[in-house]
Structure formats: C-alpha cells, structure tokens
Amino acid sequence: VTVNDTEKPVINGLPANITVSNDAGICGAKVNWTAATASDNCAGATIASSHVSGQQFPIGTTTVTYTATDAAGNLTTASFTVTVND
C-alpha cells in the first residue's frame, strides 16, 4: 500500500495590502506586519517570505510573496502588496 500526500499546505493570516507614506527624509518606508503562518494535514510544513516585516520598502508598489511547503514537497504561494507613497 502506498499513501501519497497530495494536499497542499495552507497559508494562514496573510496580511491585506498595505499602503503607507514614506518616512520623513527617506525615499521609502519601514513597513511592519504580522507574519503569515503555514499549516498542513501532515507535520513539517515550513513557510518562507520574499520580504520580512520591518524591512525598508522603496517608493512604489512591492509584492510580498509567502511560500508554504510541506514534507511531501507540495507548495502553496500567496501574495500581498506594500505601496509606499511619496
């Protein structure tokens, strides 16, 4: 009997899109949010992000992508945007 895990992990708590003004005297802004988490039907799900909370973002719109991967190699991605206005 072979059992395969084909269920993708779930990304929980993905932030909504964020819009902020630039920090005074800087051409960008440090932006904070609560990090998303991953859950799965089997133990061992991990999550990675293209950007981290507290990072400096430039003027304009940046896409932040989270990728959740489980022990079987199934993956899920989800994104939100950070927009910094001058």
PDB file of N, CA, C and O in Angstrom:
ATOM      1  N   VAL A   1       0.852  -1.176   0.000  1.00  0.00           N
ATOM      2  CA  VAL A   1       0.000   0.000   0.000  1.00  0.00           C
ATOM      3  C   VAL A   1       0.891   1.229   0.000  1.00  0.00           C
ATOM      4  O   VAL A   1       1.795   1.342   0.828  1.00  0.00           O
ATOM      5  N   THR A   2       0.646   2.136  -0.909  1.00  0.00           N
ATOM      6  CA  THR A   2       1.381   3.394  -0.983  1.00  0.00           C
ATOM      7  C   THR A   2       0.413   4.535  -0.682  1.00  0.00           C
ATOM      8  O   THR A   2      -0.650   4.648  -1.292  1.00  0.00           O
ATOM      9  N   VAL A   3       0.804   5.367   0.261  1.00  0.00           N
ATOM     10  CA  VAL A   3      -0.003   6.532   0.610  1.00  0.00           C
ATOM     11  C   VAL A   3       0.775   7.772   0.188  1.00  0.00           C
ATOM     12  O   VAL A   3       1.926   7.956   0.582  1.00  0.00           O
ATOM     13  N   ASN A   4       0.145   8.610  -0.608  1.00  0.00           N
ATOM     14  CA  ASN A   4       0.781   9.836  -1.074  1.00  0.00           C
ATOM     15  C   ASN A   4       0.094  11.048  -0.469  1.00  0.00           C
ATOM     16  O   ASN A   4      -1.132  11.103  -0.381  1.00  0.00           O
ATOM     17  N   ASP A   5       0.894  12.012  -0.055  1.00  0.00           N
ATOM     18  CA  ASP A   5       0.358  13.279   0.442  1.00  0.00           C
ATOM     19  C   ASP A   5       0.250  14.218  -0.754  1.00  0.00           C
ATOM     20  O   ASP A   5       1.264  14.683  -1.275  1.00  0.00           O
ATOM     21  N   THR A   6      -0.971  14.495  -1.189  1.00  0.00           N
ATOM     22  CA  THR A   6      -1.176  15.406  -2.319  1.00  0.00           C
ATOM     23  C   THR A   6      -1.890  16.688  -1.897  1.00  0.00           C
ATOM     24  O   THR A   6      -2.224  17.527  -2.733  1.00  0.00           O
ATOM     25  N   GLU A   7      -2.120  16.830  -0.582  1.00  0.00           N
ATOM     26  CA  GLU A   7      -2.800  18.022  -0.080  1.00  0.00           C
ATOM     27  C   GLU A   7      -1.794  19.135   0.164  1.00  0.00           C
ATOM     28  O   GLU A   7      -0.827  18.960   0.904  1.00  0.00           O
ATOM     29  N   LYS A   8      -2.030  20.284  -0.464  1.00  0.00           N
ATOM     30  CA  LYS A   8      -1.129  21.428  -0.320  1.00  0.00           C
ATOM     31  C   LYS A   8      -1.267  22.050   1.068  1.00  0.00           C
ATOM     32  O   LYS A   8      -2.344  21.999   1.662  1.00  0.00           O
ATOM     33  N   PRO A   9      -0.188  22.637   1.590  1.00  0.00           N
ATOM     34  CA  PRO A   9      -0.293  23.351   2.860  1.00  0.00           C
ATOM     35  C   PRO A   9      -1.139  24.613   2.693  1.00  0.00           C
ATOM     36  O   PRO A   9      -1.386  25.072   1.578  1.00  0.00           O
ATOM     37  N   VAL A  10      -1.569  25.154   3.811  1.00  0.00           N
ATOM     38  CA  VAL A  10      -2.410  26.354   3.824  1.00  0.00           C
ATOM     39  C   VAL A  10      -1.621  27.503   4.437  1.00  0.00           C
ATOM     40  O   VAL A  10      -0.939  27.331   5.447  1.00  0.00           O
ATOM     41  N   ILE A  11      -1.720  28.669   3.821  1.00  0.00           N
ATOM     42  CA  ILE A  11      -1.101  29.886   4.379  1.00  0.00           C
ATOM     43  C   ILE A  11      -2.176  30.610   5.180  1.00  0.00           C
ATOM     44  O   ILE A  11      -3.233  30.960   4.654  1.00  0.00           O
ATOM     45  N   ASN A  12      -1.889  30.829   6.464  1.00  0.00           N
ATOM     46  CA  ASN A  12      -2.840  31.461   7.381  1.00  0.00           C
ATOM     47  C   ASN A  12      -2.378  32.877   7.729  1.00  0.00           C
ATOM     48  O   ASN A  12      -1.184  33.128   7.891  1.00  0.00           O
ATOM     49  N   GLY A  13      -3.329  33.788   7.842  1.00  0.00           N
ATOM     50  CA  GLY A  13      -3.019  35.138   8.315  1.00  0.00           C
ATOM     51  C   GLY A  13      -2.270  35.993   7.328  1.00  0.00           C
ATOM     52  O   GLY A  13      -1.480  36.847   7.728  1.00  0.00           O
ATOM     53  N   LEU A  14      -2.498  35.783   6.032  1.00  0.00           N
ATOM     54  CA  LEU A  14      -1.839  36.634   5.031  1.00  0.00           C
ATOM     55  C   LEU A  14      -2.314  38.072   5.228  1.00  0.00           C
ATOM     56  O   LEU A  14      -3.520  38.317   5.258  1.00  0.00           O
ATOM     57  N   PRO A  15      -1.398  39.023   5.363  1.00  0.00           N
ATOM     58  CA  PRO A  15      -1.811  40.414   5.545  1.00  0.00           C
ATOM     59  C   PRO A  15      -2.576  40.939   4.325  1.00  0.00           C
ATOM     60  O   PRO A  15      -2.372  40.483   3.200  1.00  0.00           O
ATOM     61  N   ALA A  16      -3.446  41.891   4.574  1.00  0.00           N
ATOM     62  CA  ALA A  16      -4.103  42.621   3.490  1.00  0.00           C
ATOM     63  C   ALA A  16      -3.056  43.535   2.852  1.00  0.00           C
ATOM     64  O   ALA A  16      -1.992  43.766   3.427  1.00  0.00           O
ATOM     65  N   ASN A  17      -3.364  44.050   1.663  1.00  0.00           N
ATOM     66  CA  ASN A  17      -2.455  45.005   1.035  1.00  0.00           C
ATOM     67  C   ASN A  17      -2.231  46.183   1.973  1.00  0.00           C
ATOM     68  O   ASN A  17      -3.144  46.610   2.679  1.00  0.00           O
ATOM     69  N   ILE A  18      -1.005  46.704   1.973  1.00  0.00           N
ATOM     70  CA  ILE A  18      -0.614  47.781   2.881  1.00  0.00           C
ATOM     71  C   ILE A  18      -0.223  49.005   2.065  1.00  0.00           C
ATOM     72  O   ILE A  18       0.527  48.891   1.096  1.00  0.00           O
ATOM     73  N   THR A  19      -0.728  50.180   2.451  1.00  0.00           N
ATOM     74  CA  THR A  19      -0.336  51.443   1.822  1.00  0.00           C
ATOM     75  C   THR A  19       0.113  52.397   2.918  1.00  0.00           C
ATOM     76  O   THR A  19      -0.612  52.626   3.886  1.00  0.00           O
ATOM     77  N   VAL A  20       1.319  52.956   2.763  1.00  0.00           N
ATOM     78  CA  VAL A  20       1.872  53.891   3.739  1.00  0.00           C
ATOM     79  C   VAL A  20       2.522  55.067   3.017  1.00  0.00           C
ATOM     80  O   VAL A  20       2.788  55.003   1.817  1.00  0.00           O
ATOM     81  N   SER A  21       2.773  56.132   3.759  1.00  0.00           N
ATOM     82  CA  SER A  21       3.556  57.260   3.240  1.00  0.00           C
ATOM     83  C   SER A  21       5.021  57.007   3.547  1.00  0.00           C
ATOM     84  O   SER A  21       5.355  56.262   4.468  1.00  0.00           O
ATOM     85  N   ASN A  22       5.897  57.637   2.762  1.00  0.00           N
ATOM     86  CA  ASN A  22       7.331  57.466   3.004  1.00  0.00           C
ATOM     87  C   ASN A  22       7.720  58.041   4.362  1.00  0.00           C
ATOM     88  O   ASN A  22       7.056  58.939   4.879  1.00  0.00           O
ATOM     89  N   ASP A  23       8.806  57.514   4.936  1.00  0.00           N
ATOM     90  CA  ASP A  23       9.348  58.046   6.179  1.00  0.00           C
ATOM     91  C   ASP A  23       9.973  59.408   5.896  1.00  0.00           C
ATOM     92  O   ASP A  23      10.525  59.624   4.817  1.00  0.00           O
ATOM     93  N   ALA A  24       9.892  60.324   6.855  1.00  0.00           N
ATOM     94  CA  ALA A  24      10.410  61.676   6.673  1.00  0.00           C
ATOM     95  C   ALA A  24      11.882  61.663   6.261  1.00  0.00           C
ATOM     96  O   ALA A  24      12.715  61.035   6.914  1.00  0.00           O
ATOM     97  N   GLY A  25      12.188  62.362   5.172  1.00  0.00           N
ATOM     98  CA  GLY A  25      13.566  62.496   4.714  1.00  0.00           C
ATOM     99  C   GLY A  25      14.126  61.257   4.031  1.00  0.00           C
ATOM    100  O   GLY A  25      15.312  61.221   3.703  1.00  0.00           O
ATOM    101  N   ILE A  26      13.293  60.239   3.811  1.00  0.00           N
ATOM    102  CA  ILE A  26      13.765  58.991   3.201  1.00  0.00           C
ATOM    103  C   ILE A  26      12.887  58.670   1.999  1.00  0.00           C
ATOM    104  O   ILE A  26      11.683  58.924   2.013  1.00  0.00           O
ATOM    105  N   CYS A  27      13.488  58.121   0.976  1.00  0.00           N
ATOM    106  CA  CYS A  27      12.761  57.761  -0.238  1.00  0.00           C
ATOM    107  C   CYS A  27      12.243  56.327  -0.114  1.00  0.00           C
ATOM    108  O   CYS A  27      12.498  55.481  -0.971  1.00  0.00           O
ATOM    109  N   GLY A  28      11.509  56.076   0.976  1.00  0.00           N
ATOM    110  CA  GLY A  28      10.965  54.751   1.250  1.00  0.00           C
ATOM    111  C   GLY A  28      10.393  54.731   2.657  1.00  0.00           C
ATOM    112  O   GLY A  28      10.282  55.772   3.306  1.00  0.00           O
ATOM    113  N   ALA A  29      10.034  53.550   3.123  1.00  0.00           N
ATOM    114  CA  ALA A  29       9.462  53.431   4.470  1.00  0.00           C
ATOM    115  C   ALA A  29       9.720  52.037   5.020  1.00  0.00           C
ATOM    116  O   ALA A  29       9.711  51.047   4.290  1.00  0.00           O
ATOM    117  N   LYS A  30       9.953  51.986   6.340  1.00  0.00           N
ATOM    118  CA  LYS A  30       9.991  50.693   7.025  1.00  0.00           C
ATOM    119  C   LYS A  30       8.551  50.288   7.282  1.00  0.00           C
ATOM    120  O   LYS A  30       7.764  51.069   7.818  1.00  0.00           O
ATOM    121  N   VAL A  31       8.206  49.060   6.897  1.00  0.00           N
ATOM    122  CA  VAL A  31       6.824  48.604   6.998  1.00  0.00           C
ATOM    123  C   VAL A  31       6.780  47.331   7.845  1.00  0.00           C
ATOM    124  O   VAL A  31       7.565  46.405   7.640  1.00  0.00           O
ATOM    125  N   ASN A  32       5.850  47.305   8.796  1.00  0.00           N
ATOM    126  CA  ASN A  32       5.688  46.164   9.691  1.00  0.00           C
ATOM    127  C   ASN A  32       4.334  45.499   9.485  1.00  0.00           C
ATOM    128  O   ASN A  32       3.345  46.162   9.176  1.00  0.00           O
ATOM    129  N   TRP A  33       4.303  44.181   9.660  1.00  0.00           N
ATOM    130  CA  TRP A  33       3.068  43.406   9.640  1.00  0.00           C
ATOM    131  C   TRP A  33       3.285  42.138  10.454  1.00  0.00           C
ATOM    132  O   TRP A  33       4.417  41.783  10.782  1.00  0.00           O
ATOM    133  N   THR A  34       2.203  41.468  10.771  1.00  0.00           N
ATOM    134  CA  THR A  34       2.282  40.181  11.455  1.00  0.00           C
ATOM    135  C   THR A  34       2.492  39.102  10.399  1.00  0.00           C
ATOM    136  O   THR A  34       1.712  38.989   9.452  1.00  0.00           O
ATOM    137  N   ALA A  35       3.538  38.319  10.565  1.00  0.00           N
ATOM    138  CA  ALA A  35       3.894  37.307   9.571  1.00  0.00           C
ATOM    139  C   ALA A  35       2.825  36.227   9.450  1.00  0.00           C
ATOM    140  O   ALA A  35       2.193  35.843  10.434  1.00  0.00           O
ATOM    141  N   ALA A  36       2.635  35.746   8.227  1.00  0.00           N
ATOM    142  CA  ALA A  36       1.730  34.631   7.973  1.00  0.00           C
ATOM    143  C   ALA A  36       2.349  33.339   8.509  1.00  0.00           C
ATOM    144  O   ALA A  36       3.555  33.273   8.747  1.00  0.00           O
ATOM    145  N   THR A  37       1.521  32.321   8.697  1.00  0.00           N
ATOM    146  CA  THR A  37       1.979  31.007   9.150  1.00  0.00           C
ATOM    147  C   THR A  37       1.473  29.945   8.175  1.00  0.00           C
ATOM    148  O   THR A  37       0.612  30.213   7.337  1.00  0.00           O
ATOM    149  N   ALA A  38       2.018  28.744   8.300  1.00  0.00           N
ATOM    150  CA  ALA A  38       1.592  27.638   7.442  1.00  0.00           C
ATOM    151  C   ALA A  38       1.059  26.497   8.286  1.00  0.00           C
ATOM    152  O   ALA A  38       1.549  26.241   9.386  1.00  0.00           O
ATOM    153  N   SER A  39       0.041  25.809   7.757  1.00  0.00           N
ATOM    154  CA  SER A  39      -0.464  24.596   8.386  1.00  0.00           C
ATOM    155  C   SER A  39      -0.671  23.556   7.294  1.00  0.00           C
ATOM    156  O   SER A  39      -0.808  23.891   6.118  1.00  0.00           O
ATOM    157  N   ASP A  40      -0.693  22.290   7.698  1.00  0.00           N
ATOM    158  CA  ASP A  40      -0.827  21.207   6.726  1.00  0.00           C
ATOM    159  C   ASP A  40      -1.466  20.002   7.397  1.00  0.00           C
ATOM    160  O   ASP A  40      -1.481  19.901   8.624  1.00  0.00           O
ATOM    161  N   ASN A  41      -1.988  19.103   6.601  1.00  0.00           N
ATOM    162  CA  ASN A  41      -2.586  17.884   7.139  1.00  0.00           C
ATOM    163  C   ASN A  41      -1.528  16.948   7.729  1.00  0.00           C
ATOM    164  O   ASN A  41      -1.853  16.104   8.564  1.00  0.00           O
ATOM    165  N   CYS A  42      -0.271  17.086   7.306  1.00  0.00           N
ATOM    166  CA  CYS A  42       0.847  16.311   7.853  1.00  0.00           C
ATOM    167  C   CYS A  42       1.841  17.273   8.495  1.00  0.00           C
ATOM    168  O   CYS A  42       1.964  18.420   8.066  1.00  0.00           O
ATOM    169  N   ALA A  43       2.537  16.816   9.503  1.00  0.00           N
ATOM    170  CA  ALA A  43       3.521  17.667  10.190  1.00  0.00           C
ATOM    171  C   ALA A  43       4.660  18.043   9.255  1.00  0.00           C
ATOM    172  O   ALA A  43       4.945  17.322   8.299  1.00  0.00           O
ATOM    173  N   GLY A  44       5.308  19.162   9.526  1.00  0.00           N
ATOM    174  CA  GLY A  44       6.513  19.531   8.809  1.00  0.00           C
ATOM    175  C   GLY A  44       6.370  20.642   7.801  1.00  0.00           C
ATOM    176  O   GLY A  44       7.280  20.845   6.998  1.00  0.00           O
ATOM    177  N   ALA A  45       5.262  21.377   7.802  1.00  0.00           N
ATOM    178  CA  ALA A  45       5.114  22.491   6.868  1.00  0.00           C
ATOM    179  C   ALA A  45       6.034  23.637   7.272  1.00  0.00           C
ATOM    180  O   ALA A  45       6.178  23.943   8.456  1.00  0.00           O
ATOM    181  N   THR A  46       6.651  24.261   6.284  1.00  0.00           N
ATOM    182  CA  THR A  46       7.505  25.427   6.520  1.00  0.00           C
ATOM    183  C   THR A  46       6.992  26.582   5.673  1.00  0.00           C
ATOM    184  O   THR A  46       6.266  26.376   4.701  1.00  0.00           O
ATOM    185  N   ILE A  47       7.377  27.800   6.049  1.00  0.00           N
ATOM    186  CA  ILE A  47       6.953  28.977   5.301  1.00  0.00           C
ATOM    187  C   ILE A  47       8.134  29.908   5.117  1.00  0.00           C
ATOM    188  O   ILE A  47       8.958  30.069   6.017  1.00  0.00           O
ATOM    189  N   ALA A  48       8.211  30.517   3.945  1.00  0.00           N
ATOM    190  CA  ALA A  48       9.267  31.478   3.630  1.00  0.00           C
ATOM    191  C   ALA A  48       8.615  32.705   2.996  1.00  0.00           C
ATOM    192  O   ALA A  48       7.533  32.615   2.416  1.00  0.00           O
ATOM    193  N   SER A  49       9.279  33.843   3.112  1.00  0.00           N
ATOM    194  CA  SER A  49       8.741  35.090   2.575  1.00  0.00           C
ATOM    195  C   SER A  49       9.802  35.814   1.761  1.00  0.00           C
ATOM    196  O   SER A  49      10.987  35.777   2.093  1.00  0.00           O
ATOM    197  N   SER A  50       9.371  36.466   0.704  1.00  0.00           N
ATOM    198  CA  SER A  50      10.299  37.224  -0.141  1.00  0.00           C
ATOM    199  C   SER A  50      10.800  38.481   0.557  1.00  0.00           C
ATOM    200  O   SER A  50      11.862  38.997   0.208  1.00  0.00           O
ATOM    201  N   HIS A  51      10.054  38.982   1.536  1.00  0.00           N
ATOM    202  CA  HIS A  51      10.412  40.169   2.306  1.00  0.00           C
ATOM    203  C   HIS A  51      10.013  39.918   3.752  1.00  0.00           C
ATOM    204  O   HIS A  51       9.179  39.056   4.028  1.00  0.00           O
ATOM    205  N   VAL A  52      10.602  40.666   4.671  1.00  0.00           N
ATOM    206  CA  VAL A  52      10.276  40.494   6.089  1.00  0.00           C
ATOM    207  C   VAL A  52       9.702  41.774   6.674  1.00  0.00           C
ATOM    208  O   VAL A  52       9.993  42.875   6.208  1.00  0.00           O
ATOM    209  N   SER A  53       8.883  41.609   7.701  1.00  0.00           N
ATOM    210  CA  SER A  53       8.326  42.744   8.411  1.00  0.00           C
ATOM    211  C   SER A  53       9.459  43.581   8.994  1.00  0.00           C
ATOM    212  O   SER A  53      10.436  43.046   9.519  1.00  0.00           O
ATOM    213  N   GLY A  54       9.317  44.895   8.895  1.00  0.00           N
ATOM    214  CA  GLY A  54      10.337  45.804   9.403  1.00  0.00           C
ATOM    215  C   GLY A  54      11.360  46.197   8.357  1.00  0.00           C
ATOM    216  O   GLY A  54      12.244  47.014   8.619  1.00  0.00           O
ATOM    217  N   GLN A  55      11.244  45.622   7.184  1.00  0.00           N
ATOM    218  CA  GLN A  55      12.171  45.917   6.089  1.00  0.00           C
ATOM    219  C   GLN A  55      11.850  47.277   5.480  1.00  0.00           C
ATOM    220  O   GLN A  55      10.706  47.729   5.521  1.00  0.00           O
ATOM    221  N   GLN A  56      12.865  47.923   4.917  1.00  0.00           N
ATOM    222  CA  GLN A  56      12.702  49.185   4.206  1.00  0.00           C
ATOM    223  C   GLN A  56      12.171  48.885   2.806  1.00  0.00           C
ATOM    224  O   GLN A  56      12.745  48.070   2.084  1.00  0.00           O
ATOM    225  N   PHE A  57      11.072  49.544   2.420  1.00  0.00           N
ATOM    226  CA  PHE A  57      10.488  49.390   1.096  1.00  0.00           C
ATOM    227  C   PHE A  57      10.646  50.692   0.323  1.00  0.00           C
ATOM    228  O   PHE A  57      10.511  51.769   0.903  1.00  0.00           O
ATOM    229  N   PRO A  58      10.927  50.616  -0.970  1.00  0.00           N
ATOM    230  CA  PRO A  58      11.095  51.816  -1.786  1.00  0.00           C
ATOM    231  C   PRO A  58       9.739  52.439  -2.150  1.00  0.00           C
ATOM    232  O   PRO A  58       8.690  51.818  -1.981  1.00  0.00           O
ATOM    233  N   ILE A  59       9.786  53.672  -2.650  1.00  0.00           N
ATOM    234  CA  ILE A  59       8.592  54.322  -3.178  1.00  0.00           C
ATOM    235  C   ILE A  59       8.032  53.439  -4.297  1.00  0.00           C
ATOM    236  O   ILE A  59       8.784  52.907  -5.114  1.00  0.00           O
ATOM    237  N   GLY A  60       6.719  53.291  -4.324  1.00  0.00           N
ATOM    238  CA  GLY A  60       6.080  52.458  -5.339  1.00  0.00           C
ATOM    239  C   GLY A  60       5.449  51.238  -4.697  1.00  0.00           C
ATOM    240  O   GLY A  60       5.260  51.187  -3.482  1.00  0.00           O
ATOM    241  N   THR A  61       5.126  50.255  -5.529  1.00  0.00           N
ATOM    242  CA  THR A  61       4.452  49.044  -5.056  1.00  0.00           C
ATOM    243  C   THR A  61       5.380  47.846  -5.161  1.00  0.00           C
ATOM    244  O   THR A  61       5.993  47.608  -6.201  1.00  0.00           O
ATOM    245  N   THR A  62       5.474  47.093  -4.071  1.00  0.00           N
ATOM    246  CA  THR A  62       6.289  45.878  -3.997  1.00  0.00           C
ATOM    247  C   THR A  62       5.379  44.713  -3.629  1.00  0.00           C
ATOM    248  O   THR A  62       4.541  44.834  -2.735  1.00  0.00           O
ATOM    249  N   THR A  63       5.542  43.603  -4.307  1.00  0.00           N
ATOM    250  CA  THR A  63       4.778  42.404  -3.983  1.00  0.00           C
ATOM    251  C   THR A  63       5.562  41.559  -2.988  1.00  0.00           C
ATOM    252  O   THR A  63       6.736  41.258  -3.202  1.00  0.00           O
ATOM    253  N   VAL A  64       4.900  41.180  -1.898  1.00  0.00           N
ATOM    254  CA  VAL A  64       5.481  40.301  -0.886  1.00  0.00           C
ATOM    255  C   VAL A  64       4.827  38.930  -1.077  1.00  0.00           C
ATOM    256  O   VAL A  64       3.604  38.807  -1.025  1.00  0.00           O
ATOM    257  N   THR A  65       5.646  37.907  -1.298  1.00  0.00           N
ATOM    258  CA  THR A  65       5.127  36.568  -1.560  1.00  0.00           C
ATOM    259  C   THR A  65       5.554  35.601  -0.461  1.00  0.00           C
ATOM    260  O   THR A  65       6.730  35.515  -0.110  1.00  0.00           O
ATOM    261  N   TYR A  66       4.582  34.881   0.071  1.00  0.00           N
ATOM    262  CA  TYR A  66       4.836  33.803   1.019  1.00  0.00           C
ATOM    263  C   TYR A  66       4.726  32.479   0.278  1.00  0.00           C
ATOM    264  O   TYR A  66       3.852  32.307  -0.572  1.00  0.00           O
ATOM    265  N   THR A  67       5.619  31.537   0.602  1.00  0.00           N
ATOM    266  CA  THR A  67       5.576  30.193   0.034  1.00  0.00           C
ATOM    267  C   THR A  67       5.595  29.188   1.175  1.00  0.00           C
ATOM    268  O   THR A  67       6.518  29.168   1.989  1.00  0.00           O
ATOM    269  N   ALA A  68       4.556  28.351   1.222  1.00  0.00           N
ATOM    270  CA  ALA A  68       4.471  27.283   2.223  1.00  0.00           C
ATOM    271  C   ALA A  68       4.761  25.962   1.525  1.00  0.00           C
ATOM    272  O   ALA A  68       4.228  25.685   0.450  1.00  0.00           O
ATOM    273  N   THR A  69       5.618  25.144   2.152  1.00  0.00           N
ATOM    274  CA  THR A  69       5.998  23.848   1.593  1.00  0.00           C
ATOM    275  C   THR A  69       5.815  22.784   2.662  1.00  0.00           C
ATOM    276  O   THR A  69       6.159  22.993   3.825  1.00  0.00           O
ATOM    277  N   ASP A  70       5.265  21.627   2.257  1.00  0.00           N
ATOM    278  CA  ASP A  70       5.129  20.544   3.228  1.00  0.00           C
ATOM    279  C   ASP A  70       6.214  19.497   2.997  1.00  0.00           C
ATOM    280  O   ASP A  70       6.993  19.599   2.050  1.00  0.00           O
ATOM    281  N   ALA A  71       6.257  18.495   3.865  1.00  0.00           N
ATOM    282  CA  ALA A  71       7.306  17.473   3.822  1.00  0.00           C
ATOM    283  C   ALA A  71       7.277  16.664   2.528  1.00  0.00           C
ATOM    284  O   ALA A  71       8.293  16.089   2.137  1.00  0.00           O
ATOM    285  N   ALA A  72       6.121  16.612   1.857  1.00  0.00           N
ATOM    286  CA  ALA A  72       5.999  15.856   0.607  1.00  0.00           C
ATOM    287  C   ALA A  72       6.366  16.702  -0.618  1.00  0.00           C
ATOM    288  O   ALA A  72       6.336  16.212  -1.747  1.00  0.00           O
ATOM    289  N   GLY A  73       6.715  17.978  -0.388  1.00  0.00           N
ATOM    290  CA  GLY A  73       7.093  18.850  -1.492  1.00  0.00           C
ATOM    291  C   GLY A  73       5.938  19.610  -2.117  1.00  0.00           C
ATOM    292  O   GLY A  73       6.137  20.321  -3.102  1.00  0.00           O
ATOM    293  N   ASN A  74       4.731  19.479  -1.572  1.00  0.00           N
ATOM    294  CA  ASN A  74       3.600  20.272  -2.060  1.00  0.00           C
ATOM    295  C   ASN A  74       3.806  21.712  -1.618  1.00  0.00           C
ATOM    296  O   ASN A  74       4.279  21.963  -0.509  1.00  0.00           O
ATOM    297  N   LEU A  75       3.454  22.657  -2.478  1.00  0.00           N
ATOM    298  CA  LEU A  75       3.627  24.048  -2.064  1.00  0.00           C
ATOM    299  C   LEU A  75       2.460  24.917  -2.474  1.00  0.00           C
ATOM    300  O   LEU A  75       1.733  24.635  -3.427  1.00  0.00           O
ATOM    301  N   THR A  76       2.314  25.990  -1.711  1.00  0.00           N
ATOM    302  CA  THR A  76       1.279  26.987  -1.925  1.00  0.00           C
ATOM    303  C   THR A  76       1.941  28.351  -1.835  1.00  0.00           C
ATOM    304  O   THR A  76       2.811  28.566  -0.991  1.00  0.00           O
ATOM    305  N   THR A  77       1.536  29.276  -2.702  1.00  0.00           N
ATOM    306  CA  THR A  77       2.025  30.644  -2.610  1.00  0.00           C
ATOM    307  C   THR A  77       0.845  31.597  -2.454  1.00  0.00           C
ATOM    308  O   THR A  77      -0.261  31.329  -2.922  1.00  0.00           O
ATOM    309  N   ALA A  78       1.108  32.705  -1.789  1.00  0.00           N
ATOM    310  CA  ALA A  78       0.116  33.766  -1.625  1.00  0.00           C
ATOM    311  C   ALA A  78       0.873  35.083  -1.500  1.00  0.00           C
ATOM    312  O   ALA A  78       1.985  35.122  -0.973  1.00  0.00           O
ATOM    313  N   SER A  79       0.265  36.155  -1.986  1.00  0.00           N
ATOM    314  CA  SER A  79       0.951  37.447  -2.022  1.00  0.00           C
ATOM    315  C   SER A  79       0.054  38.575  -1.547  1.00  0.00           C
ATOM    316  O   SER A  79      -1.173  38.479  -1.563  1.00  0.00           O
ATOM    317  N   PHE A  80       0.711  39.650  -1.124  1.00  0.00           N
ATOM    318  CA  PHE A  80       0.052  40.921  -0.871  1.00  0.00           C
ATOM    319  C   PHE A  80       1.010  42.012  -1.325  1.00  0.00           C
ATOM    320  O   PHE A  80       2.185  41.738  -1.570  1.00  0.00           O
ATOM    321  N   THR A  81       0.525  43.243  -1.439  1.00  0.00           N
ATOM    322  CA  THR A  81       1.391  44.332  -1.892  1.00  0.00           C
ATOM    323  C   THR A  81       1.636  45.342  -0.784  1.00  0.00           C
ATOM    324  O   THR A  81       0.803  45.549   0.097  1.00  0.00           O
ATOM    325  N   VAL A  82       2.806  45.961  -0.858  1.00  0.00           N
ATOM    326  CA  VAL A  82       3.168  47.079   0.011  1.00  0.00           C
ATOM    327  C   VAL A  82       3.383  48.273  -0.914  1.00  0.00           C
ATOM    328  O   VAL A  82       4.267  48.253  -1.771  1.00  0.00           O
ATOM    329  N   THR A  83       2.568  49.309  -0.735  1.00  0.00           N
ATOM    330  CA  THR A  83       2.700  50.508  -1.548  1.00  0.00           C
ATOM    331  C   THR A  83       3.173  51.648  -0.667  1.00  0.00           C
ATOM    332  O   THR A  83       2.561  51.954   0.356  1.00  0.00           O
ATOM    333  N   VAL A  84       4.274  52.278  -1.076  1.00  0.00           N
ATOM    334  CA  VAL A  84       4.827  53.416  -0.357  1.00  0.00           C
ATOM    335  C   VAL A  84       4.630  54.652  -1.247  1.00  0.00           C
ATOM    336  O   VAL A  84       5.148  54.726  -2.361  1.00  0.00           O
ATOM    337  N   ASN A  85       3.866  55.617  -0.723  1.00  0.00           N
ATOM    338  CA  ASN A  85       3.605  56.868  -1.456  1.00  0.00           C
ATOM    339  C   ASN A  85       4.530  57.968  -0.968  1.00  0.00           C
ATOM    340  O   ASN A  85       4.815  58.077   0.225  1.00  0.00           O
ATOM    341  N   ASP A  86       4.991  58.778  -1.903  1.00  0.00           N
ATOM    342  CA  ASP A  86       5.856  59.917  -1.581  1.00  0.00           C
ATOM    343  C   ASP A  86       4.977  61.129  -1.349  1.00  0.00           C
ATOM    344  O   ASP A  86       5.484  62.213  -1.062  1.00  0.00           O
TER     345      ASP A  86
END
